[in-house]
Amino acid sequence: MEAGTTFHGTIKLIGTVGEETGEYGAAQVMKAGVVDDADAVLIAEPSTGFHEITYTAKGVIDYQVTAQGKAAHSARPHLGNNAIDQLFRFYNRITTAMQQFNQVDPVLGGVVHNVTVINGGEQVNTIPATAMLKGNIRTIPAYPNQAFYDVFDQIMHELAQDPQNHLTLTYSFPEEAVPGEADSQLMQLAQQAYDDLFGFTPAAVGSLGANEAAEYIQAQGDFDIICFGPGSDTSHAVDEYVPIADYQKAIAFYHHFIELFNR
């Protein structure tokens, strides 16, 4: 280190891309084994005002269901196959099925499922030949993503028994929920480092949104992960920014955190 401190080990600074579009940069890092030998991982995910350190997070499953029907005049619907009706059958099934995932995480809350996009039809007097819906599930550590895939597979299989249904299902960017401990040694060390410098102990919290920790938990190793970094409450806004003061605090914090970790 430039400060002249002897460090017992290796510090890896990892820069990734695509955090908002599938975390594929973190996925490549994980698959390459870059973090397999890690003792700890600290992700510089923005923490508004440095008031909180994230140690657990919900997972996410984005899915799309496409229906293929047959167009016909709306006065003669029996000559067609309404693709929107097919989606309704799926929607009713999945809405009921999701009720079985009723466990509640004490930090993250329950599983959340929403259908967020639906498209279909060409004009008001025509039976729609195609239709599509997209949905989003926010998962908790109690349920691995495979539990949801199994439910989806069963529903798709049952609907396929009706020759009127021609449905296809795809997933995009699924991420597992991230477990963690609020009082882990890594968390305590980060809280101490910040308190030493600024006289404030950030709270240990969970995140309702996904982050790159979902990729790193798949690595070959046994280590804790926390998220703590400079940011503001302008996330995803057109003028998103990081205050210079927070940027400078982050530099000081990371230096001191590494010093404490090195002891």
N, C-alpha and C positions, 0 to 999 in steps of 0.2 A: 504493500500500500504506500501511496505517496506520503502519507503522514508519518511513515517510518515504523508503523506498528507491525509486529510480527504476527501473521495470521496462521493458525493451525488448520490448514485445509484449503479449499478452493471456493472462491466466490464466483458464481456464474450470473452474468447479466444477460437475460434472455429477452430479446425484442421480437414480438409476434405481430402478425397481421390478421385481419378478419374476425376480430372479437365480436363484432356486431352482426356478422353474416355467417355464423356457423363455427367460429373459433377454430378454423382449419389450420391457422398458424400454430396454435398451441397443440393441436392434434399431431401435426408433423413433428414438433419438438418431442412430444411424448413417445411417438412411434420410433423415433430415432434413438431413444434411450438416454436423452440428454439429462433427464431428472431422475433416472433410475437409482443413482447413488446418493441422492440428496438426503440431508439430515432435516431440512426444513425448506419450505417454499413460501416466499412473501410476494404476493401479487400487488402491484401498484394500482389497483382498482381505485378510482376516486372515492374519497370519503369526505363528504361535505363538512368542511370546518374541522376535520380531524377529530370529530366527536365520537366516532364509532370504529371498531375493528370487526370485520366480518370473519366468522369462522365456520359457518354452515350456510347452505344456500339451497333453494329449490332447484329442481331439475326442470327440463322442458321437453315436450314432444310437440312438434308441429306436424300436422298431417293434412292431406288433401284427398277427397273422395270425388271421383269423376263418374258421372252417369251417362251412358249412351242409350238413347231412345230412338224414336222414329217420328219424324214430322208428319203432321196431318192438319186438315182444316179443323178449327175448334168446334165446328158444328158436327163433325164426324170423328170424335176422339177415339172411337173404337178401331179406326183404321191406323192409328198411330200408337206410340208408346211414350208416355209423358216422362221425360227425364227428371223433371222436378219432383214428381210423385216418388220416383225411386229414391231421391235424396231425402225426402220426408220419412220414408221407411227407415233409412239408415239413421237419420237424426233422432227419431223416436226411440230406436233401439239403444243407441249409444248414450242418450241422455238418461235412460233408465239404468243402464249397466254401470254408469259412472258412480251411481249412488252407493255401490258396494265398497268403494274406497273411502270409508268414513272415519278412518283414524285421524287424529289431530296431533300434530307435532307441537310440543309445548312452546317452541320458539317460532317455527315457520307457519304454524296453522295447518289447515287442511289442504287436500288436493283441490285444485281449481281447474274447471274445464269450461271453455267457451268456444262456440262456433262464431268465427269473426269475419268470414268472407263468404258470400254466396252469389253465384252468377248463373243465369240460365235464361233461355228463351230468346226469340228473335223479334216477335211482334205479338200484339195482344190477341189476335185471332188465329194463332198458329200453335199447335201442340209442340212444345219444345223438344228438339232432338238431342240436345246436349245440356248438361248442367254440371256445376261444380261447387263444392263447398270446401272451406278450409277451417280447421280448428286448432286450438292451442290448449295444451295441458301443462299445468305447473305442478310438479310432483314433489313428494317429500321422501326422506330417507327410508321410511317404513315400507315403501313400495318401489322395488326396482322397475325399470322401464319395461322389462319383459312381462310383468304382470299385466300391463296395459296392452302390450302387443297381443298377448293371448286372448284378451277380451275382444279386441278388434278382429282378430283372425276368426274367432267363433261367430261373431256377428256377420262378417262377410261370407262365411261358409253357409250360415243359415239363410241369408238373403239370396244366395246363389241358387238355392233349391227352387226358387220361383223363377220360371223362364222369362218373366217380365223384367227382372232385374239384371242389368249389365253394369256392374260397378267395379271400379278399380281404386285401390288404396295405395298411396305413397307417403313416405315420411321424409322430412327434411330437418337436418341439424338436431337430432335428438341428443339430449344431455342428461346424464344421471344426476339425481340430487346429491349434494355434498354433505356427508356427515361431519361432525366435529365436536370438540369439547371446549366449553367456555372457559375452563380453568386449566387448559393445557399449559405445559411449560413454555411453549412458544408464545402463547397469548400473554402469559404473565411477563415474559421478557419484553415483549413489545409495549405493554402497558407501562412497565417500569421505565423503559427508554424514553417514552414520551413524557412521562411525569417528571423524570429527572431534568429534562430540558425546559418544559413549559408549565410545570406545576399543575397538570391536569391528567386524570386517568381516563382514557377513552373506554367506552362501554363495549363489552363483547356482545355482538348481535348476529342475527341471521339475516340473509338477504332473500327477498321474495323473487328477485330476478336471478337468472343464471350468470355464471362467470367462468373464467378459464380453469378454475379449480376442478370443474367437472371433467376436464381432460386429464389433468395431472393425477387425479385419484386412480387412474387406470395404469399408472406407471408401476414398474417393478421396484417396490420399495415400501418402507414403513416410515412415513413422515407426516407431520402436521402441516396444514396450509392455512394462511390467513391472508386477508385482503385489506390493504391500508395504503392510501396514497392521496396526493393533492387533487382537488377538484372543487366544484361549486354546485349549486342547485340548478345549473343551466344545462344539465345533461340532455342531449338530443335536440337542443334548441338551435336555431340558426346562428346564434351568437355565443355558442358554448365556449367557455373560457376557464382558465385556471388562474386564480389571483397570484401575483408575483410573491406575495408574502407566504402563501401556502407552498409554493414551489420551493422557496428558500427553507421553510420549515421541514419540508420533506427531505431535502439534502442533509440537514442537520440530524434529523431523526434516523435516517438510514445509516449514517456514519456511526452514531452512538449505538444503534441497535446491533450493528456488526461488531462493535467493540465489546458489548455485553455478551453477545453470542460466542465470541472468541475466548472468553474467560473460562 
